[in-house]
Each structure stands twice: as C-alpha cells, then as structure tokens.
Amino acid sequence: FFNIVHGIEDPSVFIPPPFCQNATLKAGKGDFVAQNGNSQALGKFSYDAILQRIRFGVFQRDGNYSMVMDTLLLYRE
C-alpha cells in the first residue's frame, strides 16, 4: 500500500504519530509534487476517538495515470 501511494520501499519506515489521549478528533493533510511537475500526491487523514475509526484519503496523479483511494479503519482499544 505505502509503496504504491508514497513510494516507500519498506513499510516499517512509515511510523504513524502517536495518538493524543485527550484529543477526540484529529485531522491532517499533506501533499507532494515532483520537481518535473508530472507526479503529485495529495492525502489527508482523520482520527475519531469517539466512533473509534481512522480515515485516509489519497489522490495520486502521475502523467496520464490517476488514482483515488478512500480507506476507513475501524478499531477497538
């Protein structure tokens, strides 16, 4: 998954930030554009401690290829 979306060879390199015990809702976003401008990736995430879920959204464009992915992770602590 991360190799396709972010170009990370080793999935263990991706270490998500620790979740804050006090925050019930958290969100973030990031973007990447290659120097030649042909490749770009836009992503966002949200963390909901009340409903116990994490949601990732990614849009990637590389030349004529584009991909959209929306992933919902459900968990119980």
N, CA, C and O atoms as CSV, one atom per row, in Angstrom:
chain,resi,resn,atom,element,x,y,z
A,1,PHE,N,N,0.824,-1.198,0.000
A,1,PHE,CA,C,0.000,0.000,0.000
A,1,PHE,C,C,0.862,1.254,0.000
A,1,PHE,O,O,0.711,2.094,-0.887
A,2,PHE,N,N,1.769,1.407,0.975
A,2,PHE,CA,C,2.571,2.619,1.050
A,2,PHE,C,C,3.582,2.701,-0.083
A,2,PHE,O,O,3.952,3.800,-0.496
A,3,ASN,N,N,4.037,1.562,-0.595
A,3,ASN,CA,C,4.944,1.563,-1.736
A,3,ASN,C,C,4.249,2.153,-2.955
A,3,ASN,O,O,4.868,2.897,-3.716
A,4,ILE,N,N,2.982,1.836,-3.151
A,4,ILE,CA,C,2.235,2.337,-4.306
A,4,ILE,C,C,1.928,3.822,-4.146
A,4,ILE,O,O,2.135,4.604,-5.073
A,5,VAL,N,N,1.437,4.209,-2.978
A,5,VAL,CA,C,0.960,5.573,-2.789
A,5,VAL,C,C,2.086,6.560,-2.549
A,5,VAL,O,O,2.113,7.627,-3.162
A,6,HIS,N,N,3.009,6.224,-1.672
A,6,HIS,CA,C,4.017,7.193,-1.264
A,6,HIS,C,C,5.421,6.875,-1.760
A,6,HIS,O,O,6.339,7.665,-1.538
A,7,GLY,N,N,5.613,5.732,-2.429
A,7,GLY,CA,C,6.924,5.375,-2.916
A,7,GLY,C,C,7.870,4.900,-1.829
A,7,GLY,O,O,9.086,4.970,-2.004
A,8,ILE,N,N,7.345,4.421,-0.715
A,8,ILE,CA,C,8.176,3.923,0.373
A,8,ILE,C,C,8.443,2.450,0.129
A,8,ILE,O,O,7.506,1.658,0.022
A,9,GLU,N,N,9.704,2.076,0.040
A,9,GLU,CA,C,10.077,0.686,-0.223
A,9,GLU,C,C,9.774,-0.212,0.969
A,9,GLU,O,O,9.234,-1.306,0.801
A,10,ASP,N,N,10.117,0.238,2.166
A,10,ASP,CA,C,9.977,-0.578,3.366
A,10,ASP,C,C,8.816,-0.044,4.200
A,10,ASP,O,O,8.896,1.078,4.701
A,11,PRO,N,N,7.724,-0.823,4.366
A,11,PRO,CA,C,6.575,-0.322,5.131
A,11,PRO,C,C,6.920,0.017,6.579
A,11,PRO,O,O,6.213,0.811,7.199
A,12,SER,N,N,7.989,-0.563,7.138
A,12,SER,CA,C,8.348,-0.248,8.519
A,12,SER,C,C,8.893,1.174,8.652
A,12,SER,O,O,9.012,1.686,9.765
A,13,VAL,N,N,9.229,1.822,7.517
A,13,VAL,CA,C,9.710,3.203,7.555
A,13,VAL,C,C,8.577,4.136,7.960
A,13,VAL,O,O,8.804,5.134,8.645
A,14,PHE,N,N,7.349,3.810,7.535
A,14,PHE,CA,C,6.191,4.645,7.867
A,14,PHE,C,C,5.781,4.379,9.306
A,14,PHE,O,O,5.255,3.309,9.616
A,15,ILE,N,N,6.014,5.330,10.173
A,15,ILE,CA,C,5.635,5.200,11.574
A,15,ILE,C,C,4.613,6.292,11.863
A,15,ILE,O,O,4.967,7.471,11.907
A,16,PRO,N,N,3.342,5.915,12.061
A,16,PRO,CA,C,2.329,6.939,12.317
A,16,PRO,C,C,2.590,7.644,13.643
A,16,PRO,O,O,3.153,7.046,14.560
A,17,PRO,N,N,2.189,8.902,13.756
A,17,PRO,CA,C,2.398,9.626,15.007
A,17,PRO,C,C,1.553,9.022,16.122
A,17,PRO,O,O,0.474,8.492,15.859
A,18,PRO,N,N,2.025,9.093,17.358
A,18,PRO,CA,C,1.221,8.562,18.463
A,18,PRO,C,C,-0.034,9.404,18.649
A,18,PRO,O,O,-0.006,10.624,18.486
A,19,PHE,N,N,-1.117,8.751,18.987
A,19,PHE,CA,C,-2.379,9.455,19.161
A,19,PHE,C,C,-2.437,10.093,20.545
A,19,PHE,O,O,-2.011,9.502,21.536
A,20,CYS,N,N,-2.957,11.272,20.591
A,20,CYS,CA,C,-3.097,12.005,21.841
A,20,CYS,C,C,-4.258,11.407,22.635
A,20,CYS,O,O,-5.321,11.143,22.075
A,21,GLN,N,N,-4.061,11.199,23.909
A,21,GLN,CA,C,-5.103,10.604,24.740
A,21,GLN,C,C,-6.251,11.581,24.992
A,21,GLN,O,O,-7.380,11.146,25.218
A,22,ASN,N,N,-5.994,12.876,24.958
A,22,ASN,CA,C,-7.018,13.864,25.274
A,22,ASN,C,C,-7.836,14.293,24.068
A,22,ASN,O,O,-8.990,14.694,24.225
A,23,ALA,N,N,-7.286,14.220,22.898
A,23,ALA,CA,C,-7.997,14.690,21.705
A,23,ALA,C,C,-8.951,13.612,21.206
A,23,ALA,O,O,-8.561,12.454,21.058
A,24,THR,N,N,-10.188,13.988,20.951
A,24,THR,CA,C,-11.157,13.027,20.425
A,24,THR,C,C,-11.226,13.088,18.911
A,24,THR,O,O,-11.566,12.091,18.273
A,25,LEU,N,N,-10.914,14.227,18.323
A,25,LEU,CA,C,-10.914,14.376,16.869
A,25,LEU,C,C,-9.590,15.003,16.444
A,25,LEU,O,O,-9.121,15.962,17.057
A,26,LYS,N,N,-8.997,14.456,15.397
A,26,LYS,CA,C,-7.736,14.965,14.879
A,26,LYS,C,C,-7.766,14.848,13.372
A,26,LYS,O,O,-8.373,13.919,12.837
A,27,ALA,N,N,-7.124,15.770,12.674
A,27,ALA,CA,C,-7.070,15.709,11.213
A,27,ALA,C,C,-5.731,16.262,10.748
A,27,ALA,O,O,-5.090,17.051,11.442
A,28,GLY,N,N,-5.324,15.832,9.560
A,28,GLY,CA,C,-4.086,16.321,8.977
A,28,GLY,C,C,-4.102,16.118,7.479
A,28,GLY,O,O,-4.950,15.397,6.954
A,29,LYS,N,N,-3.172,16.748,6.791
A,29,LYS,CA,C,-3.094,16.597,5.343
A,29,LYS,C,C,-1.660,16.811,4.896
A,29,LYS,O,O,-0.842,17.364,5.631
A,30,GLY,N,N,-1.369,16.368,3.692
A,30,GLY,CA,C,-0.040,16.528,3.130
A,30,GLY,C,C,-0.099,16.447,1.621
A,30,GLY,O,O,-1.055,15.917,1.055
A,31,ASP,N,N,0.919,16.972,0.974
A,31,ASP,CA,C,0.969,16.900,-0.484
A,31,ASP,C,C,2.413,16.746,-0.942
A,31,ASP,O,O,3.355,17.052,-0.211
A,32,PHE,N,N,2.561,16.262,-2.174
A,32,PHE,CA,C,3.865,16.003,-2.768
A,32,PHE,C,C,3.776,16.335,-4.247
A,32,PHE,O,O,2.828,15.926,-4.917
A,33,VAL,N,N,4.743,17.064,-4.760
A,33,VAL,CA,C,4.837,17.352,-6.192
A,33,VAL,C,C,6.282,17.116,-6.607
A,33,VAL,O,O,7.201,17.636,-5.974
A,34,ALA,N,N,6.495,16.329,-7.672
A,34,ALA,CA,C,7.844,16.057,-8.166
A,34,ALA,C,C,8.425,17.320,-8.798
A,34,ALA,O,O,7.686,18.235,-9.163
A,35,GLN,N,N,9.742,17.364,-8.923
A,35,GLN,CA,C,10.397,18.546,-9.475
A,35,GLN,C,C,9.978,18.817,-10.910
A,35,GLN,O,O,9.859,19.974,-11.311
A,36,ASN,N,N,9.752,17.758,-11.692
A,36,ASN,CA,C,9.347,17.978,-13.079
A,36,ASN,C,C,7.860,18.283,-13.200
A,36,ASN,O,O,7.400,18.634,-14.287
A,37,GLY,N,N,7.098,18.160,-12.122
A,37,GLY,CA,C,5.683,18.503,-12.134
A,37,GLY,C,C,4.773,17.427,-12.675
A,37,GLY,O,O,3.557,17.619,-12.703
A,38,ASN,N,N,5.320,16.286,-13.111
A,38,ASN,CA,C,4.485,15.228,-13.677
A,38,ASN,C,C,3.791,14.396,-12.612
A,38,ASN,O,O,2.736,13.821,-12.880
A,39,SER,N,N,4.343,14.315,-11.434
A,39,SER,CA,C,3.779,13.472,-10.379
A,39,SER,C,C,3.345,14.333,-9.204
A,39,SER,O,O,4.043,15.262,-8.798
A,40,GLN,N,N,2.180,14.004,-8.669
A,40,GLN,CA,C,1.735,14.668,-7.454
A,40,GLN,C,C,0.840,13.728,-6.664
A,40,GLN,O,O,0.158,12.875,-7.231
A,41,ALA,N,N,0.850,13.894,-5.362
A,41,ALA,CA,C,0.002,13.106,-4.474
A,41,ALA,C,C,-0.530,14.031,-3.386
A,41,ALA,O,O,0.216,14.817,-2.803
A,42,LEU,N,N,-1.807,13.925,-3.128
A,42,LEU,CA,C,-2.465,14.700,-2.085
A,42,LEU,C,C,-3.130,13.721,-1.136
A,42,LEU,O,O,-3.784,12.778,-1.583
A,43,GLY,N,N,-2.979,13.922,0.144
A,43,GLY,CA,C,-3.569,12.996,1.097
A,43,GLY,C,C,-4.057,13.703,2.342
A,43,GLY,O,O,-3.608,14.801,2.672
A,44,LYS,N,N,-4.992,13.051,3.032
A,44,LYS,CA,C,-5.486,13.580,4.294
A,44,LYS,C,C,-5.879,12.414,5.190
A,44,LYS,O,O,-6.144,11.309,4.716
A,45,PHE,N,N,-5.913,12.677,6.486
A,45,PHE,CA,C,-6.353,11.656,7.423
A,45,PHE,C,C,-7.186,12.315,8.508
A,45,PHE,O,O,-7.048,13.508,8.778
A,46,SER,N,N,-8.042,11.534,9.120
A,46,SER,CA,C,-8.795,11.995,10.277
A,46,SER,C,C,-8.871,10.872,11.298
A,46,SER,O,O,-8.982,9.698,10.943
A,47,TYR,N,N,-8.810,11.241,12.549
A,47,TYR,CA,C,-8.840,10.300,13.664
A,47,TYR,C,C,-10.020,10.671,14.542
A,47,TYR,O,O,-10.150,11.822,14.960
A,48,ASP,N,N,-10.881,9.704,14.824
A,48,ASP,CA,C,-12.078,9.922,15.627
A,48,ASP,C,C,-12.070,8.929,16.785
A,48,ASP,O,O,-12.316,7.739,16.584
A,49,ALA,N,N,-11.790,9.410,17.996
A,49,ALA,CA,C,-11.731,8.529,19.162
A,49,ALA,C,C,-13.116,8.149,19.656
A,49,ALA,O,O,-13.270,7.115,20.308
A,50,ILE,N,N,-14.119,8.951,19.366
A,50,ILE,CA,C,-15.478,8.651,19.824
A,50,ILE,C,C,-16.051,7.464,19.057
A,50,ILE,O,O,-16.534,6.509,19.665
A,51,LEU,N,N,-16.002,7.518,17.737
A,51,LEU,CA,C,-16.511,6.419,16.908
A,51,LEU,C,C,-15.454,5.356,16.654
A,51,LEU,O,O,-15.738,4.353,15.999
A,52,GLN,N,N,-14.248,5.552,17.155
A,52,GLN,CA,C,-13.128,4.612,17.061
A,52,GLN,C,C,-12.812,4.242,15.610
A,52,GLN,O,O,-12.972,3.092,15.202
A,53,ARG,N,N,-12.364,5.229,14.846
A,53,ARG,CA,C,-12.007,4.983,13.452
A,53,ARG,C,C,-10.942,5.974,12.984
A,53,ARG,O,O,-10.795,7.068,13.529
A,54,ILE,N,N,-10.210,5.552,11.959
A,54,ILE,CA,C,-9.215,6.378,11.280
A,54,ILE,C,C,-9.560,6.329,9.797
A,54,ILE,O,O,-9.850,5.258,9.263
A,55,ARG,N,N,-9.530,7.464,9.137
A,55,ARG,CA,C,-9.860,7.518,7.708
A,55,ARG,C,C,-8.713,8.169,6.949
A,55,ARG,O,O,-8.244,9.247,7.315
A,56,PHE,N,N,-8.260,7.494,5.873
A,56,PHE,CA,C,-7.220,8.003,4.985
A,56,PHE,C,C,-7.828,8.260,3.614
A,56,PHE,O,O,-8.593,7.439,3.108
A,57,GLY,N,N,-7.496,9.381,3.021
A,57,GLY,CA,C,-7.898,9.671,1.649
A,57,GLY,C,C,-6.675,10.099,0.855
A,57,GLY,O,O,-5.887,10.923,1.319
A,58,VAL,N,N,-6.512,9.541,-0.345
A,58,VAL,CA,C,-5.334,9.834,-1.170
A,58,VAL,C,C,-5.765,10.051,-2.614
A,58,VAL,O,O,-6.593,9.310,-3.144
A,59,PHE,N,N,-5.200,11.068,-3.243
A,59,PHE,CA,C,-5.324,11.272,-4.686
A,59,PHE,C,C,-3.911,11.325,-5.244
A,59,PHE,O,O,-3.084,12.101,-4.766
A,60,GLN,N,N,-3.629,10.509,-6.248
A,60,GLN,CA,C,-2.296,10.464,-6.852
A,60,GLN,C,C,-2.430,10.637,-8.361
A,60,GLN,O,O,-3.297,10.030,-8.991
A,61,ARG,N,N,-1.559,11.475,-8.936
A,61,ARG,CA,C,-1.528,11.674,-10.384
A,61,ARG,C,C,-0.090,11.543,-10.848
A,61,ARG,O,O,0.819,12.147,-10.278
A,62,ASP,N,N,0.105,10.751,-11.885
A,62,ASP,CA,C,1.437,10.549,-12.454
A,62,ASP,C,C,1.278,10.477,-13.964
A,62,ASP,O,O,0.922,9.430,-14.505
A,63,GLY,N,N,1.539,11.587,-14.644
A,63,GLY,CA,C,1.345,11.631,-16.093
A,63,GLY,C,C,-0.128,11.462,-16.432
A,63,GLY,O,O,-0.962,12.257,-16.000
A,64,ASN,N,N,-0.454,10.423,-17.209
A,64,ASN,CA,C,-1.841,10.149,-17.586
A,64,ASN,C,C,-2.549,9.232,-16.600
A,64,ASN,O,O,-3.738,8.957,-16.761
A,65,TYR,N,N,-1.846,8.758,-15.591
A,65,TYR,CA,C,-2.411,7.821,-14.609
A,65,TYR,C,C,-2.869,8.584,-13.372
A,65,TYR,O,O,-2.134,9.421,-12.847
A,66,SER,N,N,-4.072,8.300,-12.910
A,66,SER,CA,C,-4.541,8.896,-11.657
A,66,SER,C,C,-5.232,7.831,-10.809
A,66,SER,O,O,-5.787,6.866,-11.334
A,67,MET,N,N,-5.188,8.019,-9.501
A,67,MET,CA,C,-5.765,7.054,-8.578
A,67,MET,C,C,-6.372,7.805,-7.399
A,67,MET,O,O,-5.793,8.765,-6.891
A,68,VAL,N,N,-7.542,7.353,-6.975
A,68,VAL,CA,C,-8.201,7.896,-5.792
A,68,VAL,C,C,-8.453,6.740,-4.838
A,68,VAL,O,O,-8.936,5.684,-5.247
A,69,MET,N,N,-8.127,6.939,-3.572
A,69,MET,CA,C,-8.342,5.882,-2.594
A,69,MET,C,C,-8.902,6.499,-1.314
A,69,MET,O,O,-8.404,7.519,-0.837
A,70,ASP,N,N,-9.928,5.879,-0.773
A,70,ASP,CA,C,-10.537,6.297,0.479
A,70,ASP,C,C,-10.617,5.066,1.372
A,70,ASP,O,O,-11.311,4.107,1.035
A,71,THR,N,N,-9.921,5.076,2.499
A,71,THR,CA,C,-9.826,3.904,3.369
A,71,THR,C,C,-10.331,4.263,4.757
A,71,THR,O,O,-9.949,5.287,5.325
A,72,LEU,N,N,-11.190,3.413,5.295
A,72,LEU,CA,C,-11.718,3.591,6.640
A,72,LEU,C,C,-11.267,2.421,7.499
A,72,LEU,O,O,-11.562,1.268,7.185
A,73,LEU,N,N,-10.551,2.710,8.585
A,73,LEU,CA,C,-10.069,1.684,9.505
A,73,LEU,C,C,-10.900,1.754,10.782
A,73,LEU,O,O,-10.955,2.795,11.437
A,74,LEU,N,N,-11.540,0.655,11.130
A,74,LEU,CA,C,-12.332,0.579,12.355
A,74,LEU,C,C,-11.535,-0.188,13.397
A,74,LEU,O,O,-10.899,-1.189,13.067
A,75,TYR,N,N,-11.555,0.252,14.629
A,75,TYR,CA,C,-10.771,-0.411,15.668
A,75,TYR,C,C,-11.463,-0.269,17.018
A,75,TYR,O,O,-12.343,0.572,17.203
A,76,ARG,N,N,-11.052,-1.096,17.936
A,76,ARG,CA,C,-11.494,-1.018,19.339
A,76,ARG,C,C,-10.255,-1.082,20.217
A,76,ARG,O,O,-9.398,-1.942,20.015
A,77,GLU,N,N,-10.152,-0.198,21.171
A,77,GLU,CA,C,-8.999,-0.210,22.073
A,77,GLU,C,C,-9.281,-1.077,23.274
A,77,GLU,O,O,-8.427,-1.213,24.151
